Amino acid sequence: MTARSLSVYLRMIINNGSFILTTRSIAEMRIIVGNGLIPFYSENSIDNANETTQMATAGLGWYWSTLNDGHQYFGHTGGLP
């Protein structure tokens, strides 16, 4: 995968699937087990390292985080398949 192809994929996710997937498909990708939204990720939380806990709260391995300036983003650590 190139940086360009990853960029296209991530823009598609951020834009609710426009041009590639339907909005409904993207919404379903963001749902976690237990019928909620993508969980917030804390670099200081031991729960993030607990595979059982993380797998029960992950939607395709995405997590939300907040930068020091208040901006939120979602990402993937690469730790989940």
C-alpha positions as CSV (number, residue, x, y, z in Angstrom):
1,M,0.0,0.0,0.0
2,T,1.3,3.4,-0.9
3,A,0.9,6.7,1.1
4,R,-1.4,7.9,-1.8
5,S,-3.7,4.8,-1.7
6,L,-3.9,5.0,2.1
7,S,-4.8,8.7,1.8
8,V,-7.6,7.9,-0.6
9,Y,-8.9,5.2,1.8
10,L,-8.8,7.5,4.8
11,R,-10.5,10.4,3.0
12,M,-13.2,8.0,2.0
13,I,-13.7,7.0,5.7
14,I,-13.7,10.6,6.9
15,N,-16.2,11.6,4.1
16,N,-18.7,8.9,5.0
17,G,-17.8,6.7,2.1
18,S,-18.3,9.2,-0.7
19,F,-17.2,7.9,-4.1
20,I,-16.3,4.4,-2.9
21,L,-18.7,3.1,-0.2
22,T,-22.2,4.1,0.9
23,T,-22.7,6.3,4.0
24,R,-24.5,3.3,5.6
25,S,-21.4,1.1,5.1
26,I,-19.1,3.6,6.7
27,A,-21.6,4.0,9.6
28,E,-21.5,0.3,10.2
29,M,-17.7,0.3,10.1
30,R,-17.8,2.8,13.0
31,I,-20.2,0.7,15.2
32,I,-18.5,-1.2,18.0
33,V,-19.6,-4.4,19.6
34,G,-22.3,-3.5,22.1
35,N,-24.1,-1.0,19.7
36,G,-22.1,2.1,20.5
37,L,-19.6,4.4,18.7
38,I,-15.9,4.0,18.3
39,P,-14.3,4.1,21.8
40,F,-12.0,6.8,23.0
41,Y,-8.4,5.7,23.2
42,S,-6.1,6.6,26.1
43,E,-2.4,6.1,25.8
44,N,-2.2,5.9,29.6
45,S,-5.0,3.3,30.0
46,I,-4.0,-0.3,30.7
47,D,-7.4,-1.3,29.3
48,N,-6.1,-0.4,25.8
49,A,-3.5,-3.2,26.0
50,N,-6.1,-5.7,27.2
51,E,-7.0,-7.6,24.0
52,T,-10.3,-8.8,25.4
53,T,-11.4,-5.3,26.4
54,Q,-10.1,-3.7,23.2
55,M,-11.7,-6.3,20.9
56,A,-15.0,-5.8,22.7
57,T,-15.0,-2.1,22.0
58,A,-13.4,-1.8,18.6
59,G,-15.0,-1.1,15.2
60,L,-12.6,-2.4,12.6
61,G,-9.8,-1.5,15.0
62,W,-10.4,2.3,14.9
63,Y,-10.1,4.5,18.0
64,W,-10.8,8.1,18.8
65,S,-8.2,10.3,20.4
66,T,-7.9,14.0,21.3
67,L,-4.8,16.1,20.7
68,N,-3.6,18.6,23.2
69,D,-5.1,21.4,21.2
70,G,-8.6,19.8,21.4
71,H,-8.7,18.4,17.9
72,Q,-10.1,14.9,17.7
73,Y,-9.0,12.2,15.2
74,F,-9.4,8.5,14.7
75,G,-6.7,6.1,13.9
76,H,-5.4,2.6,14.2
77,T,-2.3,1.5,16.1
78,G,-1.7,-1.5,13.8
79,G,-2.1,-3.8,16.7
80,L,-5.4,-5.3,15.7
81,P,-5.8,-7.3,12.5
